[in-house]
Amino acid sequence: MEAVVFYPADETQLNQIIEFSRQNKLTSFTIDEDTKKRLAGIELSKLALRNPNANATDEEIISVVKEVRHERYGKGN
């Protein structure tokens, strides 16, 4: 059977997902930040394997890094 991953936006959504899984007797678990990063890396490598000729420019990479830093740390650079 396939797994489904939810990424709730806030604690209310998280609690709704947990309650839904409990009421419907679904197996659920949470993962820590390190595991999330490892899974993201795995998914990115799969994308790269599917399209090895897709090349991001330096500007695109820098832009994505800035966005992630801003979301994570509240910094622009």
C-alpha positions as CSV (number, residue, x, y, z in Angstrom):
1,M,0.0,0.0,0.0
2,E,1.2,3.5,-0.7
3,A,1.9,6.1,2.0
4,V,0.4,9.5,2.1
5,V,2.3,12.5,3.6
6,F,0.6,15.5,5.1
7,Y,2.4,18.7,5.8
8,P,0.1,20.7,8.0
9,A,0.4,24.5,8.0
10,D,-0.2,24.8,11.8
11,E,-1.0,22.9,14.9
12,T,-4.7,23.0,14.3
13,Q,-4.3,21.1,11.0
14,L,-1.9,18.7,12.6
15,N,-4.4,17.9,15.4
16,Q,-7.1,17.4,12.8
17,I,-4.9,14.9,10.9
18,I,-4.0,13.0,14.0
19,E,-7.7,12.9,15.1
20,F,-8.8,11.7,11.7
21,S,-6.2,8.9,11.7
22,R,-7.2,7.9,15.2
23,Q,-10.9,7.8,14.4
24,N,-10.3,5.8,11.2
25,K,-7.8,3.5,12.8
26,L,-5.0,4.5,10.4
27,T,-1.4,4.1,11.3
28,S,0.3,7.4,11.6
29,F,3.5,8.8,12.9
30,T,5.5,12.0,12.9
31,I,9.1,12.5,11.8
32,D,11.8,14.9,13.0
33,E,13.4,17.7,11.1
34,D,16.5,15.7,10.2
35,T,14.3,12.9,8.7
36,K,12.4,15.5,6.7
37,K,15.6,16.9,5.2
38,R,16.8,13.4,4.3
39,L,13.5,12.6,2.6
40,A,13.5,15.9,0.7
41,G,17.1,15.0,-0.5
42,I,15.9,11.6,-1.7
43,E,13.0,13.1,-3.6
44,L,15.2,15.7,-5.2
45,S,17.7,13.1,-6.3
46,K,14.8,11.1,-7.9
47,L,13.8,14.2,-9.8
48,A,17.3,14.7,-11.0
49,L,17.5,11.1,-12.2
50,R,14.2,11.5,-14.2
51,N,15.4,14.6,-15.9
52,P,19.3,14.7,-16.0
53,N,19.3,17.4,-18.6
54,A,17.4,19.9,-16.5
55,N,19.9,22.5,-15.3
56,A,19.1,25.3,-12.9
57,T,21.0,28.6,-13.4
58,D,23.0,30.0,-10.5
59,E,20.4,32.7,-10.2
60,E,17.6,30.2,-9.8
61,I,19.5,28.3,-7.2
62,I,20.4,31.4,-5.2
63,S,16.7,32.5,-5.4
64,V,15.5,29.2,-4.0
65,V,18.2,29.3,-1.2
66,K,17.1,32.8,-0.3
67,E,13.4,31.8,-0.1
68,V,14.2,28.8,2.1
69,R,16.4,30.9,4.4
70,H,13.7,33.5,4.7
71,E,11.0,30.9,5.5
72,R,13.3,29.1,8.0
73,Y,15.2,32.0,9.6
74,G,13.4,35.1,8.6
75,K,16.5,36.4,6.7
76,G,16.7,37.6,3.2
77,N,20.2,36.4,2.6
